[in-house]
Amino acid sequence: MTQDRTRDKGATRGLAIVSGRAHPDFTAIPHTADLDSTLLFDLWEAALSADRAACQQVLRRAITNGVSQITLADRYIPAVAHQLGEMWCADTLGFAEVTIGTARLQALLRELGPEWTADQMAPADAPLILLISPQNDQHTLGTVLVAGQLRRRGCSVRMVLDPARDDLARIMHQMSFNAVFISASQSESLEKLRRMIDFLRKCSDEPLPFALGGGVLEDKRQVASLVGVEVATNSIDEAIKKCGLTLPPTPGANCAPKV
């Protein structure tokens, strides 16, 4: 989700106008064909509801009906967040609505798996990843999703948001990372990313692989070579593989419901 509104203001990709109100059309989002459309709509509506407890109620109902926590975290919540971003770009939702909706979805992630938001799961031999979001803390749902996915695969993650150069230098000096992952929005400047990556390489005592993902990859070609990363992808598994990370066994990844 991003504040960038450089797209055609009249575009309503993934939206349908019903009774004067924009409703989401989740069939326009890739990889959602096998998801429950009713659950997607209920979660979207709950995220925008005046009732703060609506999202938790939808979540509990979904888990009772057999939807796993991981499926909710990795597929349903990202699909709804993507739709909120589309509606912001199409001017069918305001900034405040989208910000509140996204914050509620991010809160659901913490409820689904508190251990996914910290390194309680990581074994001693886990690869250590520096995960950076150049955006401020109002637009980090995608980065939090990536952190949870990495931790469930057995990685240890140090997540930093909108870091200053001094902060990056200090973190690189204090910790020995195995890779750097960057999650950037569609509006992020490639030149800014290139400068940050170049600075991080100079701060590291050892050569590090860099992976770039997020909305920045949607409309730009040859991003990897332009910013100087080894891999540009929105696939966590591809990024892990191409960065040469060896994952330890992660027993108990499919944990029991906690909501």
Residue pairs with C-beta under 8 A, 6 or more apart in sequence:
1 81
1 82
1 84
1 85
1 88
1 98
1 102
1 139
1 141
1 142
1 185
2 85
2 88
2 135
2 139
2 185
2 186
2 187
2 215
3 88
3 95
3 139
3 187
4 89
4 185
4 186
4 187
5 88
5 89
5 91
6 187
7 89
7 90
9 90
9 91
10 90
11 89
11 90
12 22
12 90
12 92
13 28
13 86
13 90
14 24
14 25
14 26
14 28
14 29
14 83
14 86
15 22
15 23
15 24
15 25
15 86
15 87
15 90
15 92
16 22
16 23
16 24
16 25
17 23
22 87
22 90
22 92
22 93
23 41
24 40
24 41
24 44
24 80
24 83
24 86
24 87
26 32
26 35
26 37
26 40
26 41
26 79
26 83
27 33
27 37
29 79
29 82
29 83
31 75
32 40
32 75
32 79
35 75
35 76
35 79
36 67
39 58
39 62
39 67
39 76
40 76
40 79
40 80
42 58
42 61
43 55
43 58
43 59
43 62
43 76
43 77
43 80
43 105
44 80
44 83
44 84
45 54
46 54
46 55
46 57
46 58
46 104
47 54
47 55
47 80
47 84
47 100
47 101
47 102
47 104
47 105
48 93
48 97
48 100
48 101
49 55
52 104
55 104
55 105
55 107
55 108
56 108
56 111
56 259
59 72
59 108
59 111
59 112
59 259
60 259
62 72
62 76
63 69
63 72
63 257
63 259
67 76
68 254
69 112
69 113
69 255
69 257
69 258
69 259
70 152
70 253
70 254
72 108
72 112
73 109
73 112
73 113
73 116
73 145
73 148
74 145
74 148
74 149
77 105
77 108
77 109
77 141
77 145
78 142
78 145
80 101
80 105
81 102
81 105
81 141
81 142
84 93
84 98
84 101
84 102
84 105
85 98
85 215
87 93
87 98
88 94
88 95
88 98
93 101
99 138
102 139
102 141
105 141
106 140
106 141
106 144
109 116
109 117
109 141
109 144
109 145
109 148
110 117
111 258
111 259
112 258
112 259
113 148
113 152
113 255
113 258
114 258
115 121
115 151
115 255
116 147
116 148
116 151
116 152
117 144
117 147
117 148
119 126
119 151
119 156
119 157
121 151
121 152
121 154
121 250
122 151
122 154
122 155
122 156
122 157
123 154
123 248
125 248
126 154
126 155
126 156
126 247
126 248
127 154
127 155
127 156
127 178
127 179
127 245
127 246
127 247
128 155
128 156
128 157
128 158
128 175
128 176
128 177
128 178
129 150
129 155
129 156
129 157
129 158
129 177
129 178
129 179
129 180
129 181
129 245
130 158
130 160
130 171
130 172
130 175
130 177
130 179
130 180
130 181
130 200
131 143
131 146
131 147
131 150
131 157
131 158
131 159
131 160
131 180
131 181
131 182
131 183
132 159
132 160
132 163
132 168
132 180
132 181
132 182
132 183
132 196
133 139
133 140
133 142
133 143
133 159
133 160
133 161
133 162
133 182
133 183
133 184
134 162
134 182
134 184
134 185
134 188
134 192
134 193
134 196
135 143
135 161
135 162
135 184
135 185
135 188
136 161
136 162
137 161
137 162
139 185
140 161
142 183
142 185
142 214
142 215
143 159
143 161
143 183
143 214
144 159
146 181
146 183
146 213
146 236
147 157
147 159
149 236
150 157
150 181
150 236
150 240
151 157
152 250
152 253
153 236
153 237
153 240
153 247
153 250
154 247
154 248
154 249
154 250
155 240
155 245
155 247
158 171
158 175
158 177
160 167
160 168
160 171
163 171
165 199
168 196
168 199
168 200
168 203
169 199
169 203
172 200
172 203
172 204
173 203
176 206
177 204
177 208
178 208
178 243
178 245
179 208
179 209
179 210
179 211
179 243
179 245
180 197
180 200
180 208
180 209
180 210
180 211
181 210
181 211
181 212
181 213
181 239
182 193
182 196
182 197
182 210
182 211
182 212
182 213
182 214
182 229
183 213
183 214
184 193
184 212
184 213
184 214
184 215
184 216
185 214
185 215
185 216
186 214
186 215
186 216
186 218
186 219
187 215
188 214
188 216
190 216
190 220
190 223
190 226
190 227
193 212
193 216
193 227
194 226
194 227
194 228
197 210
197 227
197 228
197 229
198 228
200 208
200 210
201 207
201 208
201 210
201 228
209 230
209 231
209 242
209 243
209 244
210 228
210 229
210 230
210 231
210 243
211 229
211 230
211 231
211 232
211 233
211 239
211 242
211 243
212 223
212 224
212 227
212 229
212 231
212 232
212 233
213 232
213 233
213 234
213 239
214 234
216 223
217 223
217 232
217 233
217 234
220 226
223 229
223 232
224 230
224 231
224 232
230 242
230 243
231 238
231 239
231 242
231 243
233 239
233 242
240 247
